[in-house]
Amino acid sequence: MPETYAPLNPPRRLLMGPGPSPVEPRVYQAMTKPIVGHLDPYFFEVTGDVRSLLQEVFGTANEFTLAISGTGTSGMETAVSNFVESGSKVCVFANGYFCDRISEMVRRQGAEVARLEKPWGETFVDEEARKFILDEKPQVVAFVHAETSTGAVQEGKAICEAAHEVGALVIADTVTSLGNIPVNVDAAGIDIAYSCSQKGLACPPGLAPVTVSPRAVEWLRRRGTMNRSFYLDLKLLDEYLLSAHKYHHTAPISMFYALREALVIVHEEGLENRFRRIERNHKAFAAGIEAMGLRMHVEEGRRLYPLNTPCVPEGVDDAKVRARMLNEDGIEILGGFGPLAGKVWRIGIMGAGSTKENVLLLLESFQRALEAEGYRPAGNGRQAAEAFYAQA
Ligand SMILES: *Cc1c(COP(=O)(O)O)cnc(C)c1O
């Protein structure tokens, strides 16, 4: 063990991967404020603000809207452990990594999983989604709205309509959509949606926003068995964070300050402005990618604007390109995994990181790294993006 330790001095990275995304300076500031106790009236003022601000980004009037103390995965496990009972059947739309994670959690609850499969990067059309649900007649249906492993968006309206016809509840993973693209929980008919703090909301990782429809709250009230998880039991979390303010766990106070500040920033920008900004920067980036002679993995019209998956060209080692960008320019992007390992990069242009300046920096660095690895681009990516901004 060393005698002394150097002061903490993390490298400055431009976070352009699938998350975490760059943190707003005001959010860092909020985290330095003195903490209060986890039962202090001031803390419940903060959680009250977090609730109403989350209702706005989720697009919901759900009273049961809160943040779980944990990352996005704890939001997923909250949804599954509270609404999937042992012996029930869950339909999962399987077209990427996070659907597999949901399936695994469902099995761990002792429930049956029925999966409709598609290759990673594709999505389900209304009729096939509907037929699957009507044939299977499950108790719960789960889909991933924004699949971060592939860069595709799965619309939920038809899934929710079919699920409600057979009396099933719908769980939606909105981890990469919340704060990046419209989620519209109420308009889509989603019963349980969960997310995270570190992707679209420009906050560090550590909290998982969750919202629950009145229909799902009613189901939970009548549930005959107990949630096997104490920590993620929504009945207990309701008594702590929303109703009686009774001790359940010591909430991470500084993270709640951070999330409140991040959500206030979203509110001040305005959702429509934010979504337009993220779409525009995606389009500028895609113009740059195409100008370089590269291809996007996901078809236009189904692309997840905040998470881009350009294909790795023949003969290029994706890891070497990433390492160059990190070492030479301090820019983080990630590679694909599972069936897309070595085939795509995953480039996040999300939350506060979605700016014209970052898109141009990113394209420049990406092109330099590609050229150093032997790729001959058709044209200049940065210039194509600049041309896009000039005419858009
Ligand atoms: C990131 C992510 C998760 C997991 O969130 P963590 O914060 O890493 O626990 C779940 N689902 C999707 C779609 C994600 O992108």
The ligand as an ORCA input file, in Angstrom:
! r2SCAN-3c Opt
* xyz 0 1
  C     -28.110      1.571    -20.133
  C     -29.321      0.739    -20.318
  C     -29.851     -0.056    -19.294
  C     -29.131     -0.286    -17.986
  O     -28.909      0.860    -17.279
  P     -27.694      0.951    -16.215
  O     -27.799      2.360    -15.766
  O     -26.460      0.614    -16.963
  O     -27.976     -0.001    -15.128
  C     -31.049     -0.714    -19.525
  N     -31.689     -0.617    -20.692
  C     -31.210      0.124    -21.717
  C     -31.961      0.202    -22.999
  C     -30.012      0.811    -21.550
  O     -29.527      1.534    -22.562
*
